[in-house]
Amino acid sequence: FEDALDIYRNVFQVDSDRDACMAQMTETLCNIGSIQNKRKNFSGAIESFKEALDLQRGIMGHDHPRVIASLDNLGYSFSKSKAYNQALACYKEMLNAQISNYGSFTIECCDTLKKQILLYEKLKNTEVAVLALSTHLEKAKSKDKISLGDPVVLELEQMLADLKSSKSYFKWKSKNKPKKGPRDRSLDCFDRILFDKRQAEF
């Protein structure tokens, strides 16, 4: 594949049909990136997919299926390198591209959102994950006018329920639970005294 890429680079300089040549280059770069991923050479894969994406965006637009596939591969490479913020950025762009390409939020979009949720949890941002899920669920119900029994809505609702029942979300809620002030504690004590007094009277 590396030899083929060198040939395409040389041909690109003189070929009149540059778009076709660039398309072949991007395909070769993606093949190289996929092999590098399999060999766990994630830094090399990142460079290959980034170069492929730069070319693809120029000739295909930002929501082309090949661009979406390259973003998916690049996000995977970043996540395996533990570059979670960069991976998250890829999956966010990928989701926007999918919605633009499909015209609405689809089951494929749910899969991409799941990848985002996993990364939010890696980054210990469970509350942001819940917000992102809730936002997309509301958009799916209102903007896209999807019925409540639609598979997409059901999938999003299940994802949200699973996330809210997770240990990481429970820990966040416990940590961010409003603390009682001195006034609240004194009222609690007052109520308890009155309760104990009433019990004694009986």
C-alpha positions as CSV (number, residue, x, y, z in Angstrom):
1,F,0.0,0.0,0.0
2,E,2.9,2.4,0.7
3,D,4.2,1.9,-2.8
4,A,0.8,2.5,-4.3
5,L,0.5,5.7,-2.2
6,D,3.9,7.0,-3.6
7,I,2.6,6.3,-7.1
8,Y,-0.6,8.2,-6.5
9,R,1.4,11.1,-5.0
10,N,3.5,11.3,-8.1
11,V,0.6,10.9,-10.5
12,F,-1.3,13.6,-8.6
13,Q,1.3,16.2,-9.7
14,V,0.6,15.7,-13.4
15,D,-2.8,14.1,-13.7
16,S,-5.5,16.3,-15.1
17,D,-8.2,14.4,-13.2
18,R,-7.0,15.3,-9.8
19,D,-10.2,14.5,-7.9
20,A,-10.1,10.9,-9.1
21,C,-6.5,10.6,-8.2
22,M,-7.1,12.1,-4.8
23,A,-10.0,9.6,-4.2
24,Q,-7.6,6.7,-4.9
25,M,-5.1,8.3,-2.5
26,T,-7.7,8.5,0.2
27,E,-8.7,4.9,-0.3
28,T,-5.1,3.8,-0.1
29,L,-4.4,5.9,3.0
30,C,-7.5,4.4,4.7
31,N,-6.3,0.9,3.9
32,I,-2.9,1.7,5.4
33,G,-4.6,3.1,8.5
34,S,-6.7,0.0,8.9
35,I,-3.6,-2.2,8.7
36,Q,-1.8,0.0,11.2
37,N,-4.7,-0.3,13.6
38,K,-4.6,-4.1,13.3
39,R,-0.9,-4.0,14.1
40,K,-1.6,-1.7,17.0
41,N,0.4,1.1,15.4
42,F,-2.2,3.7,16.5
43,S,0.0,6.7,16.1
44,G,0.7,5.7,12.5
45,A,-3.0,5.0,11.9
46,I,-3.9,8.5,13.2
47,E,-1.6,10.2,10.7
48,S,-3.0,8.1,7.8
49,F,-6.6,8.7,8.6
50,K,-6.0,12.4,9.3
51,E,-4.4,12.8,5.9
52,A,-7.2,10.8,4.2
53,L,-9.8,13.0,5.9
54,D,-8.2,16.3,4.8
55,L,-8.4,15.0,1.2
56,Q,-11.9,13.5,1.5
57,R,-13.4,16.7,2.9
58,G,-11.9,18.7,0.0
59,I,-13.4,16.5,-2.7
60,M,-16.4,14.8,-1.1
61,G,-17.8,17.3,1.4
62,H,-18.1,16.9,5.2
63,D,-21.1,14.5,5.3
64,H,-20.0,11.9,2.7
65,P,-20.2,8.2,3.8
66,R,-16.5,7.8,3.3
67,V,-15.7,10.8,5.5
68,I,-18.0,9.3,8.1
69,A,-16.1,6.0,7.9
70,S,-12.8,7.8,8.2
71,L,-13.9,9.7,11.3
72,D,-15.0,6.4,12.9
73,N,-11.6,4.9,12.2
74,L,-9.8,8.0,13.4
75,G,-11.9,8.1,16.6
76,Y,-11.0,4.4,17.2
77,S,-7.3,5.1,16.8
78,F,-7.4,8.1,19.2
79,S,-9.4,6.1,21.8
80,K,-6.9,3.2,21.6
81,S,-4.1,5.7,22.2
82,K,-6.1,7.0,25.2
83,A,-6.4,10.4,23.5
84,Y,-10.1,10.5,24.7
85,N,-10.8,14.2,24.0
86,Q,-9.6,13.8,20.4
87,A,-11.6,10.7,19.9
88,L,-14.7,12.4,21.3
89,A,-14.2,15.3,18.9
90,C,-14.1,12.8,16.0
91,Y,-17.3,11.1,17.1
92,K,-19.1,14.4,17.6
93,E,-18.2,15.4,14.1
94,M,-19.2,12.0,12.8
95,L,-22.6,12.2,14.5
96,N,-23.2,15.7,12.9
97,A,-22.2,14.3,9.5
98,Q,-24.5,11.3,9.9
99,I,-27.5,13.5,10.8
100,S,-26.7,15.8,7.9
101,N,-26.3,12.8,5.5
102,Y,-29.3,10.8,6.6
103,G,-31.5,13.8,7.2
104,S,-32.5,12.7,10.7
105,F,-31.4,10.8,13.8
106,T,-31.1,7.1,12.9
107,I,-30.1,3.9,14.6
108,E,-26.6,4.4,13.1
109,C,-26.5,7.7,15.0
110,C,-27.4,5.8,18.2
111,D,-24.3,3.7,17.7
112,T,-22.1,6.8,17.3
113,L,-23.7,8.3,20.4
114,K,-22.9,5.2,22.4
115,K,-19.2,5.7,21.5
116,Q,-19.4,9.2,22.8
117,I,-21.0,8.0,26.0
118,L,-18.2,5.5,26.6
119,L,-15.6,8.3,26.1
120,Y,-17.5,10.7,28.5
121,E,-17.3,7.9,31.1
122,K,-13.6,7.5,30.4
123,L,-13.2,11.2,31.0
124,K,-15.4,10.9,34.1
125,N,-17.9,13.3,32.6
126,T,-21.0,11.2,33.2
127,E,-23.2,14.3,33.8
128,V,-22.2,15.7,30.4
129,A,-23.1,12.3,28.8
130,V,-26.6,12.4,30.4
131,L,-27.1,16.0,29.1
132,A,-26.0,15.0,25.6
133,L,-28.3,12.0,25.5
134,S,-31.2,14.0,26.9
135,T,-30.7,16.7,24.3
136,H,-30.6,14.2,21.4
137,L,-33.7,12.4,22.7
138,E,-35.6,15.7,22.9
139,K,-34.5,16.6,19.4
140,A,-35.5,13.2,18.1
141,K,-39.0,13.6,19.6
142,S,-39.6,17.2,18.6
143,K,-37.5,18.4,15.6
144,D,-37.4,15.0,13.7
145,K,-41.1,14.4,14.8
146,I,-40.3,10.7,15.6
147,S,-43.1,8.8,17.3
148,L,-42.7,7.6,20.9
149,G,-42.7,4.0,19.8
150,D,-40.0,4.5,17.2
151,P,-37.0,2.3,17.6
152,V,-34.6,5.3,17.7
153,V,-36.6,6.9,20.6
154,L,-36.8,3.6,22.4
155,E,-33.0,3.0,22.0
156,L,-32.2,6.5,23.2
157,E,-34.5,6.1,26.2
158,Q,-32.9,2.8,27.1
159,M,-29.4,4.3,26.8
160,L,-30.4,7.2,29.1
161,A,-32.0,4.8,31.7
162,D,-28.8,2.6,31.6
163,L,-26.6,5.6,32.1
164,K,-28.6,7.0,34.9
165,S,-28.5,3.7,36.7
166,S,-24.7,3.4,36.3
167,K,-22.3,3.6,39.3
168,S,-20.5,6.6,37.8
169,Y,-23.7,8.6,37.6
170,F,-24.8,7.6,41.1
171,K,-21.4,8.7,42.4
172,W,-21.7,12.1,40.6
173,K,-25.2,12.7,42.0
174,S,-24.1,11.8,45.5
175,K,-21.1,14.1,45.2
176,N,-23.2,17.0,43.8
177,K,-26.1,16.6,46.2
178,P,-27.0,19.9,47.7
179,K,-25.6,20.2,51.2
180,K,-27.8,21.3,54.1
181,G,-26.9,24.6,55.8
182,P,-26.9,25.2,59.5
183,R,-30.5,26.5,59.3
184,D,-31.6,23.2,57.7
185,R,-29.9,21.1,60.2
186,S,-31.4,23.0,63.1
187,L,-34.9,22.6,61.6
188,D,-34.2,18.8,61.3
189,C,-33.3,18.7,65.0
190,F,-36.4,20.7,65.9
191,D,-38.6,18.4,63.9
192,R,-37.0,15.4,65.6
193,I,-37.5,16.8,69.1
194,L,-41.2,17.5,68.4
195,F,-41.6,14.0,67.0
196,D,-39.9,12.5,70.1
197,K,-42.1,14.6,72.4
198,R,-45.3,13.5,70.6
199,Q,-44.2,9.9,70.9
200,A,-43.6,10.4,74.7
201,E,-47.1,11.8,75.2
202,F,-48.6,8.7,73.8
